[in-house]
Amino acid sequence: MTWALEEMEHVDLGDKHLETRAITFLNNLGSKPIETIPVACQGWAETKAAYRFFDNDKVTASKILAPHIQATFKRMQPYPTVLLIQDTTHLNYSLHYQKKDIGPLIHNNYRGLLLHPTISVTPEELCLGVVDDYHWHRHQLKKKTRHEKNVENLRTLLQDKRVIAG
């Protein structure tokens, strides 16, 4: 579990018990990254503990990701060139009828969040980690043509675009 301890060295959830649990869950989920929480956890008690952990008001995505981002910037330091690659992912919560803070994705019947993770990668294709996890939801769909979107993007000044600073 050494890697999880190192990665979460600066985790601050305001509660030592929660911070210890964060390291345990990172280790469990990180050892089985494509599995669901119930499969990655070792039994029903651990699965229940994971869901309680993520449901705790002190535990937020930004607080969990913050120490990883810090560790990623530290890993980036020895490299003269690091590429920051961003992509967009749709998180579809259409079947979660009670979920708040979601909006239309590509159609009003598809509801969820837009996630724009930024990862750092060396030119030799070594992934160093995530440096940003910007996410948001639409309040409504705006029908724009591809040309209108391109014109709007070109008119946005570079200094007004989102910039990652370490």
TORGUSE-104724 format. One line per 10 residues: their letters; for each residue y, z, x of C-alpha. Coordinates in steps of 0.25 Angstrom, whole numbers, plus 5000, padded with zeros to 4 digits. Example, Ala and Ser with C-alpha at 12.3 -4.5 7.8 and 13.67 -1.06 7.14 Angstrom:
as = 4982:5031:5049; 4996:5029:5055
//
This chain:
mtwaleemeh = 5000:5000:5000; 5009:5000:5012; 5016:4986:5008; 5020:4992:4995; 5025:5004:5001; 5034:4996:5011; 5038:4986:5000; 5043:4998:4991; 5049:5006:5002; 5062:5007:4995
vdlgdkhlet = 5058:5007:4980; 5067:5016:4972; 5063:5019:4958; 5069:5033:4958; 5055:5040:4957; 5046:5042:4969; 5033:5041:4959; 5038:5027:4954; 5041:5022:4968; 5027:5026:4972
raitflnnlg = 5021:5019:4960; 5029:5007:4963; 5023:5006:4977; 5009:5008:4970; 5011:4997:4960; 5017:4987:4970; 5004:4989:4979; 4995:4987:4966; 5003:4975:4961; 5005:4969:4974
skpietipva = 4991:4969:4978; 4987:4961:4965; 5000:4953:4963; 4995:4943:4953; 4988:4954:4944; 4993:4961:4932; 4997:4976:4933; 4984:4981:4926; 4976:4973:4936; 4984:4977:4949
cqgwaetkaa = 4984:4991:4945; 4971:4999:4947; 4968:5004:4933; 4974:5007:4920; 4982:5020:4925; 4988:5012:4936; 4992:5001:4927; 4998:5010:4917; 5006:5017:4928; 5011:5003:4933
yrffdndkvt = 5016:5000:4918; 5023:5014:4918; 5029:5011:4931; 5035:4998:4927; 5040:5004:4914; 5047:5015:4921; 5063:5013:4920; 5064:5017:4934; 5056:5005:4938; 5063:4992:4938
askilaphiq = 5060:4978:4944; 5072:4979:4953; 5068:4993:4959; 5054:4988:4961; 5059:4976:4968; 5070:4982:4976; 5061:4987:4987; 5054:4974:4988; 5067:4967:4990; 5071:4976:5000
atfkrmqpyp = 5058:4974:5008; 5059:4959:5006; 5073:4959:5013; 5067:4967:5024; 5055:4957:5026; 5066:4946:5026; 5073:4951:5038; 5065:4946:5049; 5065:4931:5043; 5077:4922:5047
tvlliqdtth = 5075:4914:5035; 5070:4919:5021; 5070:4910:5009; 5074:4917:4995; 5066:4909:4984; 5069:4911:4970; 5062:4907:4957; 5062:4909:4942; 5051:4915:4934; 5050:4917:4919
lnyslhyqkk = 5044:4930:4915; 5040:4927:4901; 5040:4939:4892; 5039:4931:4879; 5027:4940:4874; 5035:4953:4877; 5042:4954:4864; 5048:4967:4866; 5053:4964:4880; 5068:4965:4882
digplihnny = 5077:4958:4892; 5070:4945:4891; 5075:4932:4887; 5071:4917:4885; 5065:4910:4896; 5063:4895:4894; 5062:4896:4879; 5066:4906:4869; 5052:4909:4866; 5049:4913:4881
rglllhptis = 5056:4926:4884; 5057:4933:4898; 5064:4935:4911; 5068:4925:4922; 5064:4930:4936; 5071:4925:4948; 5063:4931:4960; 5068:4928:4974; 5058:4929:4985; 5060:4929:5000
vtpeelclgv = 5051:4919:5008; 5051:4915:5023; 5051:4900:5026; 5037:4903:5031; 5034:4906:5016; 5032:4921:5018; 5037:4928:5005; 5045:4941:5009; 5047:4946:4995; 5056:4946:4983
vddyhwhrhq = 5071:4947:4985; 5076:4946:4971; 5070:4946:4957; 5082:4942:4948; 5077:4942:4933; 5084:4940:4920; 5082:4935:4906; 5090:4925:4897; 5097:4929:4885; 5095:4915:4879
lkkktrhekn = 5091:4901:4884; 5103:4892:4887; 5099:4877:4885; 5105:4870:4898; 5100:4857:4903; 5096:4856:4918; 5109:4849:4921; 5117:4860:4915; 5109:4871:4923; 5111:4863:4936
venlrtllqd = 5126:4861:4934; 5127:4876:4931; 5119:4880:4944; 5127:4871:4952; 5140:4877:4947; 5136:4891:4951; 5142:4895:4964; 5133:4900:4975; 5139:4913:4976; 5137:4915:4961
krviag = 5122:4913:4962; 5112:4925:4964; 5111:4928:4979; 5101:4938:4985; 5106:4947:4996; 5098:4956:5004
//
